[in-house]
Amino acid sequence: MAKNRQLIIPAVILGIVLIVIAIVYWVSTASGLPSFFPGHQAGSSTHHVKHGIAAFLLGLACFVFAWFQTGPAGG
């Protein structure tokens, strides 16, 4: 995998944002989600656990990607 050190900071920021989104999905009901979130339903009392898990795993993947980009540039 080619190393691109310019992608480390954006990957870490995206990872943090995705983990925050996962927490919002886990804590809020479907009616309490922001209207631009997938799964928002007015008057619904369900939680979107699977959406939260997906966002969390994508956030972890961004951290792993950033970690691999910090390694030595040799090949």
PDB file of N, CA, C and O in Angstrom:
ATOM      1  N   MET A   1       0.847  -1.170   0.000  1.00  0.00           N
ATOM      2  CA  MET A   1       0.000   0.000   0.000  1.00  0.00           C
ATOM      3  C   MET A   1       0.894   1.235   0.000  1.00  0.00           C
ATOM      4  O   MET A   1       1.806   1.346   0.820  1.00  0.00           O
ATOM      5  N   ALA A   2       0.637   2.151  -0.908  1.00  0.00           N
ATOM      6  CA  ALA A   2       1.418   3.374  -0.996  1.00  0.00           C
ATOM      7  C   ALA A   2       1.094   4.286   0.184  1.00  0.00           C
ATOM      8  O   ALA A   2      -0.066   4.430   0.570  1.00  0.00           O
ATOM      9  N   LYS A   3       2.123   4.895   0.745  1.00  0.00           N
ATOM     10  CA  LYS A   3       1.940   5.774   1.900  1.00  0.00           C
ATOM     11  C   LYS A   3       1.684   7.201   1.426  1.00  0.00           C
ATOM     12  O   LYS A   3       2.393   7.713   0.560  1.00  0.00           O
ATOM     13  N   ASN A   4       0.679   7.829   1.993  1.00  0.00           N
ATOM     14  CA  ASN A   4       0.391   9.223   1.712  1.00  0.00           C
ATOM     15  C   ASN A   4       0.133   9.910   3.042  1.00  0.00           C
ATOM     16  O   ASN A   4      -0.972   9.843   3.581  1.00  0.00           O
ATOM     17  N   ARG A   5       1.141  10.563   3.563  1.00  0.00           N
ATOM     18  CA  ARG A   5       1.063  11.153   4.900  1.00  0.00           C
ATOM     19  C   ARG A   5       0.066  12.303   4.966  1.00  0.00           C
ATOM     20  O   ARG A   5      -0.347  12.686   6.060  1.00  0.00           O
ATOM     21  N   GLN A   6      -0.327  12.857   3.838  1.00  0.00           N
ATOM     22  CA  GLN A   6      -1.320  13.937   3.837  1.00  0.00           C
ATOM     23  C   GLN A   6      -2.716  13.434   4.192  1.00  0.00           C
ATOM     24  O   GLN A   6      -3.598  14.240   4.491  1.00  0.00           O
ATOM     25  N   LEU A   7      -2.934  12.127   4.166  1.00  0.00           N
ATOM     26  CA  LEU A   7      -4.242  11.567   4.470  1.00  0.00           C
ATOM     27  C   LEU A   7      -4.421  11.204   5.944  1.00  0.00           C
ATOM     28  O   LEU A   7      -5.514  10.810   6.350  1.00  0.00           O
ATOM     29  N   ILE A   8      -3.368  11.332   6.746  1.00  0.00           N
ATOM     30  CA  ILE A   8      -3.445  10.917   8.144  1.00  0.00           C
ATOM     31  C   ILE A   8      -4.430  11.787   8.924  1.00  0.00           C
ATOM     32  O   ILE A   8      -5.335  11.264   9.572  1.00  0.00           O
ATOM     33  N   ILE A   9      -4.264  13.093   8.868  1.00  0.00           N
ATOM     34  CA  ILE A   9      -5.124  14.001   9.642  1.00  0.00           C
ATOM     35  C   ILE A   9      -6.585  13.898   9.193  1.00  0.00           C
ATOM     36  O   ILE A   9      -7.461  13.783  10.050  1.00  0.00           O
ATOM     37  N   PRO A  10      -6.894  13.934   7.875  1.00  0.00           N
ATOM     38  CA  PRO A  10      -8.303  13.776   7.482  1.00  0.00           C
ATOM     39  C   PRO A  10      -8.895  12.427   7.913  1.00  0.00           C
ATOM     40  O   PRO A  10     -10.071  12.359   8.269  1.00  0.00           O
ATOM     41  N   ALA A  11      -8.099  11.362   7.885  1.00  0.00           N
ATOM     42  CA  ALA A  11      -8.602  10.051   8.297  1.00  0.00           C
ATOM     43  C   ALA A  11      -8.916  10.026   9.787  1.00  0.00           C
ATOM     44  O   ALA A  11      -9.919   9.443  10.197  1.00  0.00           O
ATOM     45  N   VAL A  12      -8.078  10.648  10.598  1.00  0.00           N
ATOM     46  CA  VAL A  12      -8.324  10.702  12.040  1.00  0.00           C
ATOM     47  C   VAL A  12      -9.571  11.548  12.333  1.00  0.00           C
ATOM     48  O   VAL A  12     -10.399  11.167  13.160  1.00  0.00           O
ATOM     49  N   ILE A  13      -9.700  12.684  11.659  1.00  0.00           N
ATOM     50  CA  ILE A  13     -10.876  13.542  11.860  1.00  0.00           C
ATOM     51  C   ILE A  13     -12.146  12.808  11.446  1.00  0.00           C
ATOM     52  O   ILE A  13     -13.146  12.849  12.162  1.00  0.00           O
ATOM     53  N   LEU A  14     -12.114  12.138  10.297  1.00  0.00           N
ATOM     54  CA  LEU A  14     -13.276  11.382   9.844  1.00  0.00           C
ATOM     55  C   LEU A  14     -13.603  10.252  10.813  1.00  0.00           C
ATOM     56  O   LEU A  14     -14.775   9.975  11.066  1.00  0.00           O
ATOM     57  N   GLY A  15     -12.583   9.599  11.356  1.00  0.00           N
ATOM     58  CA  GLY A  15     -12.802   8.546  12.338  1.00  0.00           C
ATOM     59  C   GLY A  15     -13.494   9.069  13.584  1.00  0.00           C
ATOM     60  O   GLY A  15     -14.409   8.430  14.104  1.00  0.00           O
ATOM     61  N   ILE A  16     -13.061  10.232  14.067  1.00  0.00           N
ATOM     62  CA  ILE A  16     -13.693  10.838  15.247  1.00  0.00           C
ATOM     63  C   ILE A  16     -15.142  11.191  14.950  1.00  0.00           C
ATOM     64  O   ILE A  16     -16.028  10.928  15.763  1.00  0.00           O
ATOM     65  N   VAL A  17     -15.387  11.788  13.784  1.00  0.00           N
ATOM     66  CA  VAL A  17     -16.751  12.171  13.409  1.00  0.00           C
ATOM     67  C   VAL A  17     -17.650  10.937  13.332  1.00  0.00           C
ATOM     68  O   VAL A  17     -18.782  10.967  13.816  1.00  0.00           O
ATOM     69  N   LEU A  18     -17.161   9.862  12.732  1.00  0.00           N
ATOM     70  CA  LEU A  18     -17.970   8.650  12.609  1.00  0.00           C
ATOM     71  C   LEU A  18     -18.258   8.012  13.963  1.00  0.00           C
ATOM     72  O   LEU A  18     -19.347   7.477  14.167  1.00  0.00           O
ATOM     73  N   ILE A  19     -17.321   8.056  14.878  1.00  0.00           N
ATOM     74  CA  ILE A  19     -17.571   7.497  16.204  1.00  0.00           C
ATOM     75  C   ILE A  19     -18.566   8.364  16.974  1.00  0.00           C
ATOM     76  O   ILE A  19     -19.382   7.836  17.731  1.00  0.00           O
ATOM     77  N   VAL A  20     -18.514   9.676  16.797  1.00  0.00           N
ATOM     78  CA  VAL A  20     -19.517  10.550  17.408  1.00  0.00           C
ATOM     79  C   VAL A  20     -20.900  10.251  16.829  1.00  0.00           C
ATOM     80  O   VAL A  20     -21.887  10.216  17.563  1.00  0.00           O
ATOM     81  N   ILE A  21     -20.970  10.036  15.515  1.00  0.00           N
ATOM     82  CA  ILE A  21     -22.239   9.684  14.881  1.00  0.00           C
ATOM     83  C   ILE A  21     -22.755   8.357  15.442  1.00  0.00           C
ATOM     84  O   ILE A  21     -23.954   8.215  15.682  1.00  0.00           O
ATOM     85  N   ALA A  22     -21.868   7.389  15.653  1.00  0.00           N
ATOM     86  CA  ALA A  22     -22.280   6.106  16.234  1.00  0.00           C
ATOM     87  C   ALA A  22     -22.885   6.319  17.617  1.00  0.00           C
ATOM     88  O   ALA A  22     -23.910   5.721  17.943  1.00  0.00           O
ATOM     89  N   ILE A  23     -22.268   7.156  18.420  1.00  0.00           N
ATOM     90  CA  ILE A  23     -22.795   7.424  19.759  1.00  0.00           C
ATOM     91  C   ILE A  23     -24.166   8.086  19.671  1.00  0.00           C
ATOM     92  O   ILE A  23     -25.058   7.768  20.458  1.00  0.00           O
ATOM     93  N   VAL A  24     -24.342   9.001  18.726  1.00  0.00           N
ATOM     94  CA  VAL A  24     -25.648   9.645  18.540  1.00  0.00           C
ATOM     95  C   VAL A  24     -26.698   8.598  18.190  1.00  0.00           C
ATOM     96  O   VAL A  24     -27.808   8.636  18.721  1.00  0.00           O
ATOM     97  N   TYR A  25     -26.362   7.663  17.304  1.00  0.00           N
ATOM     98  CA  TYR A  25     -27.304   6.606  16.944  1.00  0.00           C
ATOM     99  C   TYR A  25     -27.655   5.736  18.153  1.00  0.00           C
ATOM    100  O   TYR A  25     -28.810   5.343  18.312  1.00  0.00           O
ATOM    101  N   TRP A  26     -26.687   5.436  18.995  1.00  0.00           N
ATOM    102  CA  TRP A  26     -26.928   4.561  20.138  1.00  0.00           C
ATOM    103  C   TRP A  26     -27.727   5.252  21.238  1.00  0.00           C
ATOM    104  O   TRP A  26     -28.494   4.602  21.948  1.00  0.00           O
ATOM    105  N   VAL A  27     -27.553   6.554  21.382  1.00  0.00           N
ATOM    106  CA  VAL A  27     -28.175   7.278  22.491  1.00  0.00           C
ATOM    107  C   VAL A  27     -29.563   7.811  22.126  1.00  0.00           C
ATOM    108  O   VAL A  27     -30.460   7.822  22.970  1.00  0.00           O
ATOM    109  N   SER A  28     -29.745   8.247  20.894  1.00  0.00           N
ATOM    110  CA  SER A  28     -30.986   8.903  20.493  1.00  0.00           C
ATOM    111  C   SER A  28     -31.980   7.913  19.893  1.00  0.00           C
ATOM    112  O   SER A  28     -31.600   6.917  19.277  1.00  0.00           O
ATOM    113  N   THR A  29     -33.238   8.208  20.087  1.00  0.00           N
ATOM    114  CA  THR A  29     -34.278   7.433  19.402  1.00  0.00           C
ATOM    115  C   THR A  29     -34.378   7.933  17.963  1.00  0.00           C
ATOM    116  O   THR A  29     -33.800   8.961  17.613  1.00  0.00           O
ATOM    117  N   ALA A  30     -35.113   7.197  17.139  1.00  0.00           N
ATOM    118  CA  ALA A  30     -35.239   7.563  15.727  1.00  0.00           C
ATOM    119  C   ALA A  30     -35.877   8.934  15.570  1.00  0.00           C
ATOM    120  O   ALA A  30     -35.552   9.655  14.627  1.00  0.00           O
ATOM    121  N   SER A  31     -36.770   9.307  16.461  1.00  0.00           N
ATOM    122  CA  SER A  31     -37.392  10.638  16.363  1.00  0.00           C
ATOM    123  C   SER A  31     -36.459  11.734  16.872  1.00  0.00           C
ATOM    124  O   SER A  31     -36.636  12.904  16.532  1.00  0.00           O
ATOM    125  N   GLY A  32     -35.470  11.366  17.681  1.00  0.00           N
ATOM    126  CA  GLY A  32     -34.539  12.337  18.225  1.00  0.00           C
ATOM    127  C   GLY A  32     -33.306  12.568  17.363  1.00  0.00           C
ATOM    128  O   GLY A  32     -32.496  13.448  17.653  1.00  0.00           O
ATOM    129  N   LEU A  33     -33.165  11.784  16.310  1.00  0.00           N
ATOM    130  CA  LEU A  33     -32.013  11.961  15.411  1.00  0.00           C
ATOM    131  C   LEU A  33     -32.171  13.248  14.614  1.00  0.00           C
ATOM    132  O   LEU A  33     -33.295  13.675  14.348  1.00  0.00           O
ATOM    133  N   PRO A  34     -31.062  13.870  14.230  1.00  0.00           N
ATOM    134  CA  PRO A  34     -31.167  15.009  13.317  1.00  0.00           C
ATOM    135  C   PRO A  34     -31.860  14.575  12.022  1.00  0.00           C
ATOM    136  O   PRO A  34     -31.714  13.434  11.586  1.00  0.00           O
ATOM    137  N   SER A  35     -32.598  15.475  11.425  1.00  0.00           N
ATOM    138  CA  SER A  35     -33.422  15.101  10.272  1.00  0.00           C
ATOM    139  C   SER A  35     -32.596  14.654   9.068  1.00  0.00           C
ATOM    140  O   SER A  35     -33.122  13.963   8.196  1.00  0.00           O
ATOM    141  N   PHE A  36     -31.322  15.028   8.993  1.00  0.00           N
ATOM    142  CA  PHE A  36     -30.494  14.628   7.853  1.00  0.00           C
ATOM    143  C   PHE A  36     -29.828  13.265   8.053  1.00  0.00           C
ATOM    144  O   PHE A  36     -29.157  12.773   7.146  1.00  0.00           O
ATOM    145  N   PHE A  37     -30.004  12.647   9.229  1.00  0.00           N
ATOM    146  CA  PHE A  37     -29.459  11.311   9.482  1.00  0.00           C
ATOM    147  C   PHE A  37     -30.352  10.259   8.845  1.00  0.00           C
ATOM    148  O   PHE A  37     -31.576  10.359   8.930  1.00  0.00           O
ATOM    149  N   PRO A  38     -29.764   9.251   8.207  1.00  0.00           N
ATOM    150  CA  PRO A  38     -30.585   8.125   7.746  1.00  0.00           C
ATOM    151  C   PRO A  38     -31.217   7.428   8.951  1.00  0.00           C
ATOM    152  O   PRO A  38     -30.545   7.200   9.957  1.00  0.00           O
ATOM    153  N   GLY A  39     -32.483   7.096   8.856  1.00  0.00           N
ATOM    154  CA  GLY A  39     -33.174   6.432   9.947  1.00  0.00           C
ATOM    155  C   GLY A  39     -34.025   7.356  10.784  1.00  0.00           C
ATOM    156  O   GLY A  39     -34.722   6.895  11.689  1.00  0.00           O
ATOM    157  N   HIS A  40     -33.990   8.659  10.507  1.00  0.00           N
ATOM    158  CA  HIS A  40     -34.830   9.599  11.260  1.00  0.00           C
ATOM    159  C   HIS A  40     -36.294   9.330  10.940  1.00  0.00           C
ATOM    160  O   HIS A  40     -36.681   9.289   9.773  1.00  0.00           O
ATOM    161  N   GLN A  41     -37.106   9.145  11.977  1.00  0.00           N
ATOM    162  CA  GLN A  41     -38.543   8.955  11.830  1.00  0.00           C
ATOM    163  C   GLN A  41     -39.246   9.725  12.934  1.00  0.00           C
ATOM    164  O   GLN A  41     -39.019   9.484  14.119  1.00  0.00           O
ATOM    165  N   ALA A  42     -40.099  10.651  12.532  1.00  0.00           N
ATOM    166  CA  ALA A  42     -40.835  11.426  13.524  1.00  0.00           C
ATOM    167  C   ALA A  42     -41.759  10.507  14.317  1.00  0.00           C
ATOM    168  O   ALA A  42     -42.473   9.688  13.739  1.00  0.00           O
ATOM    169  N   GLY A  43     -41.743  10.642  15.626  1.00  0.00           N
ATOM    170  CA  GLY A  43     -42.626   9.887  16.488  1.00  0.00           C
ATOM    171  C   GLY A  43     -42.182   8.466  16.799  1.00  0.00           C
ATOM    172  O   GLY A  43     -42.894   7.752  17.505  1.00  0.00           O
ATOM    173  N   SER A  44     -41.047   8.035  16.306  1.00  0.00           N
ATOM    174  CA  SER A  44     -40.575   6.674  16.537  1.00  0.00           C
ATOM    175  C   SER A  44     -39.739   6.616  17.815  1.00  0.00           C
ATOM    176  O   SER A  44     -38.989   7.543  18.121  1.00  0.00           O
ATOM    177  N   SER A  45     -39.878   5.517  18.555  1.00  0.00           N
ATOM    178  CA  SER A  45     -39.113   5.366  19.793  1.00  0.00           C
ATOM    179  C   SER A  45     -38.031   4.294  19.678  1.00  0.00           C
ATOM    180  O   SER A  45     -37.466   3.882  20.691  1.00  0.00           O
ATOM    181  N   THR A  46     -37.736   3.840  18.463  1.00  0.00           N
ATOM    182  CA  THR A  46     -36.722   2.804  18.289  1.00  0.00           C
ATOM    183  C   THR A  46     -35.327   3.421  18.206  1.00  0.00           C
ATOM    184  O   THR A  46     -35.164   4.593  17.867  1.00  0.00           O
ATOM    185  N   HIS A  47     -34.337   2.607  18.521  1.00  0.00           N
ATOM    186  CA  HIS A  47     -32.937   3.009  18.380  1.00  0.00           C
ATOM    187  C   HIS A  47     -32.361   2.262  17.171  1.00  0.00           C
ATOM    188  O   HIS A  47     -32.706   1.106  16.927  1.00  0.00           O
ATOM    189  N   HIS A  48     -31.496   2.922  16.430  1.00  0.00           N
ATOM    190  CA  HIS A  48     -30.881   2.304  15.264  1.00  0.00           C
ATOM    191  C   HIS A  48     -29.489   1.792  15.641  1.00  0.00           C
ATOM    192  O   HIS A  48     -28.474   2.419  15.338  1.00  0.00           O
ATOM    193  N   VAL A  49     -29.470   0.651  16.300  1.00  0.00           N
ATOM    194  CA  VAL A  49     -28.226   0.072  16.787  1.00  0.00           C
ATOM    195  C   VAL A  49     -27.318  -0.331  15.622  1.00  0.00           C
ATOM    196  O   VAL A  49     -26.107  -0.119  15.683  1.00  0.00           O
ATOM    197  N   LYS A  50     -27.889  -0.906  14.569  1.00  0.00           N
ATOM    198  CA  LYS A  50     -27.064  -1.349  13.438  1.00  0.00           C
ATOM    199  C   LYS A  50     -26.399  -0.171  12.737  1.00  0.00           C
ATOM    200  O   LYS A  50     -25.250  -0.271  12.306  1.00  0.00           O
ATOM    201  N   HIS A  51     -27.119   0.952  12.621  1.00  0.00           N
ATOM    202  CA  HIS A  51     -26.500   2.146  12.036  1.00  0.00           C
ATOM    203  C   HIS A  51     -25.313   2.593  12.893  1.00  0.00           C
ATOM    204  O   HIS A  51     -24.272   2.991  12.371  1.00  0.00           O
ATOM    205  N   GLY A  52     -25.483   2.522  14.202  1.00  0.00           N
ATOM    206  CA  GLY A  52     -24.403   2.903  15.112  1.00  0.00           C
ATOM    207  C   GLY A  52     -23.205   1.984  15.006  1.00  0.00           C
ATOM    208  O   GLY A  52     -22.060   2.436  15.028  1.00  0.00           O
ATOM    209  N   ILE A  53     -23.474   0.680  14.892  1.00  0.00           N
ATOM    210  CA  ILE A  53     -22.376  -0.278  14.746  1.00  0.00           C
ATOM    211  C   ILE A  53     -21.621  -0.028  13.447  1.00  0.00           C
ATOM    212  O   ILE A  53     -20.391  -0.061  13.425  1.00  0.00           O
ATOM    213  N   ALA A  54     -22.356   0.222  12.365  1.00  0.00           N
ATOM    214  CA  ALA A  54     -21.712   0.480  11.068  1.00  0.00           C
ATOM    215  C   ALA A  54     -20.851   1.740  11.124  1.00  0.00           C
ATOM    216  O   ALA A  54     -19.720   1.740  10.636  1.00  0.00           O
ATOM    217  N   ALA A  55     -21.378   2.814  11.716  1.00  0.00           N
ATOM    218  CA  ALA A  55     -20.604   4.047  11.829  1.00  0.00           C
ATOM    219  C   ALA A  55     -19.368   3.839  12.704  1.00  0.00           C
ATOM    220  O   ALA A  55     -18.295   4.360  12.399  1.00  0.00           O
ATOM    221  N   PHE A  56     -19.515   3.083  13.783  1.00  0.00           N
ATOM    222  CA  PHE A  56     -18.386   2.809  14.678  1.00  0.00           C
ATOM    223  C   PHE A  56     -17.295   2.019  13.963  1.00  0.00           C
ATOM    224  O   PHE A  56     -16.113   2.338  14.089  1.00  0.00           O
ATOM    225  N   LEU A  57     -17.686   0.995  13.217  1.00  0.00           N
ATOM    226  CA  LEU A  57     -16.693   0.186  12.500  1.00  0.00           C
ATOM    227  C   LEU A  57     -15.993   0.989  11.407  1.00  0.00           C
ATOM    228  O   LEU A  57     -14.793   0.822  11.188  1.00  0.00           O
ATOM    229  N   LEU A  58     -16.729   1.852  10.725  1.00  0.00           N
ATOM    230  CA  LEU A  58     -16.094   2.716   9.728  1.00  0.00           C
ATOM    231  C   LEU A  58     -15.125   3.697  10.387  1.00  0.00           C
ATOM    232  O   LEU A  58     -14.064   3.993   9.836  1.00  0.00           O
ATOM    233  N   GLY A  59     -15.491   4.195  11.560  1.00  0.00           N
ATOM    234  CA  GLY A  59     -14.581   5.078  12.296  1.00  0.00           C
ATOM    235  C   GLY A  59     -13.298   4.362  12.699  1.00  0.00           C
ATOM    236  O   GLY A  59     -12.205   4.914  12.576  1.00  0.00           O
ATOM    237  N   LEU A  60     -13.439   3.124  13.182  1.00  0.00           N
ATOM    238  CA  LEU A  60     -12.249   2.330  13.515  1.00  0.00           C
ATOM    239  C   LEU A  60     -11.400   2.059  12.274  1.00  0.00           C
ATOM    240  O   LEU A  60     -10.172   2.083  12.342  1.00  0.00           O
ATOM    241  N   ALA A  61     -12.054   1.802  11.147  1.00  0.00           N
ATOM    242  CA  ALA A  61     -11.315   1.563   9.899  1.00  0.00           C
ATOM    243  C   ALA A  61     -10.519   2.804   9.502  1.00  0.00           C
ATOM    244  O   ALA A  61      -9.407   2.684   8.988  1.00  0.00           O
ATOM    245  N   CYS A  62     -11.070   3.984   9.731  1.00  0.00           N
ATOM    246  CA  CYS A  62     -10.330   5.217   9.435  1.00  0.00           C
ATOM    247  C   CYS A  62      -9.099   5.345  10.328  1.00  0.00           C
ATOM    248  O   CYS A  62      -8.039   5.771   9.869  1.00  0.00           O
ATOM    249  N   PHE A  63      -9.236   4.975  11.608  1.00  0.00           N
ATOM    250  CA  PHE A  63      -8.082   5.012  12.511  1.00  0.00           C
ATOM    251  C   PHE A  63      -7.012   4.007  12.093  1.00  0.00           C
ATOM    252  O   PHE A  63      -5.821   4.317  12.143  1.00  0.00           O
ATOM    253  N   VAL A  64      -7.417   2.822  11.687  1.00  0.00           N
ATOM    254  CA  VAL A  64      -6.464   1.805  11.234  1.00  0.00           C
ATOM    255  C   VAL A  64      -5.745   2.287   9.984  1.00  0.00           C
ATOM    256  O   VAL A  64      -4.530   2.131   9.861  1.00  0.00           O
ATOM    257  N   PHE A  65      -6.498   2.875   9.051  1.00  0.00           N
ATOM    258  CA  PHE A  65      -5.896   3.422   7.833  1.00  0.00           C
ATOM    259  C   PHE A  65      -4.853   4.484   8.184  1.00  0.00           C
ATOM    260  O   PHE A  65      -3.747   4.470   7.645  1.00  0.00           O
ATOM    261  N   ALA A  66      -5.204   5.400   9.082  1.00  0.00           N
ATOM    262  CA  ALA A  66      -4.255   6.447   9.484  1.00  0.00           C
ATOM    263  C   ALA A  66      -3.031   5.843  10.155  1.00  0.00           C
ATOM    264  O   ALA A  66      -1.912   6.308   9.939  1.00  0.00           O
ATOM    265  N   TRP A  67      -3.232   4.820  10.959  1.00  0.00           N
ATOM    266  CA  TRP A  67      -2.108   4.168  11.640  1.00  0.00           C
ATOM    267  C   TRP A  67      -1.157   3.561  10.626  1.00  0.00           C
ATOM    268  O   TRP A  67       0.058   3.710  10.758  1.00  0.00           O
ATOM    269  N   PHE A  68      -1.684   2.875   9.612  1.00  0.00           N
ATOM    270  CA  PHE A  68      -0.821   2.270   8.609  1.00  0.00           C
ATOM    271  C   PHE A  68      -0.096   3.329   7.770  1.00  0.00           C
ATOM    272  O   PHE A  68       0.992   3.069   7.258  1.00  0.00           O
ATOM    273  N   GLN A  69      -0.672   4.483   7.632  1.00  0.00           N
ATOM    274  CA  GLN A  69      -0.015   5.550   6.881  1.00  0.00           C
ATOM    275  C   GLN A  69       1.157   6.154   7.649  1.00  0.00           C
ATOM    276  O   GLN A  69       2.010   6.812   7.052  1.00  0.00           O
ATOM    277  N   THR A  70       1.212   5.941   8.966  1.00  0.00           N
ATOM    278  CA  THR A  70       2.312   6.517   9.756  1.00  0.00           C
ATOM    279  C   THR A  70       3.546   5.625   9.770  1.00  0.00           C
ATOM    280  O   THR A  70       4.590   6.034  10.279  1.00  0.00           O
ATOM    281  N   GLY A  71       3.452   4.426   9.228  1.00  0.00           N
ATOM    282  CA  GLY A  71       4.576   3.498   9.236  1.00  0.00           C
ATOM    283  C   GLY A  71       5.702   3.939   8.315  1.00  0.00           C
ATOM    284  O   GLY A  71       5.584   4.946   7.618  1.00  0.00           O
ATOM    285  N   PRO A  72       6.795   3.182   8.315  1.00  0.00           N
ATOM    286  CA  PRO A  72       7.922   3.533   7.454  1.00  0.00           C
ATOM    287  C   PRO A  72       7.529   3.460   5.979  1.00  0.00           C
ATOM    288  O   PRO A  72       6.683   2.653   5.593  1.00  0.00           O
ATOM    289  N   ALA A  73       8.147   4.304   5.167  1.00  0.00           N
ATOM    290  CA  ALA A  73       7.791   4.430   3.764  1.00  0.00           C
ATOM    291  C   ALA A  73       8.459   3.364   2.895  1.00  0.00           C
ATOM    292  O   ALA A  73       8.229   3.343   1.686  1.00  0.00           O
ATOM    293  N   GLY A  74       9.263   2.496   3.459  1.00  0.00           N
ATOM    294  CA  GLY A  74       9.963   1.463   2.682  1.00  0.00           C
ATOM    295  C   GLY A  74       9.008   0.470   2.069  1.00  0.00           C
ATOM    296  O   GLY A  74       7.841   0.421   2.459  1.00  0.00           O
ATOM    297  N   GLY A  75       9.463  -0.315   1.128  1.00  0.00           N
ATOM    298  CA  GLY A  75       8.548  -1.228   0.489  1.00  0.00           C
ATOM    299  C   GLY A  75       9.143  -2.475   0.169  1.00  0.00           C
ATOM    300  O   GLY A  75       8.478  -3.352  -0.382  1.00  0.00           O
TER     301      GLY A  75
END
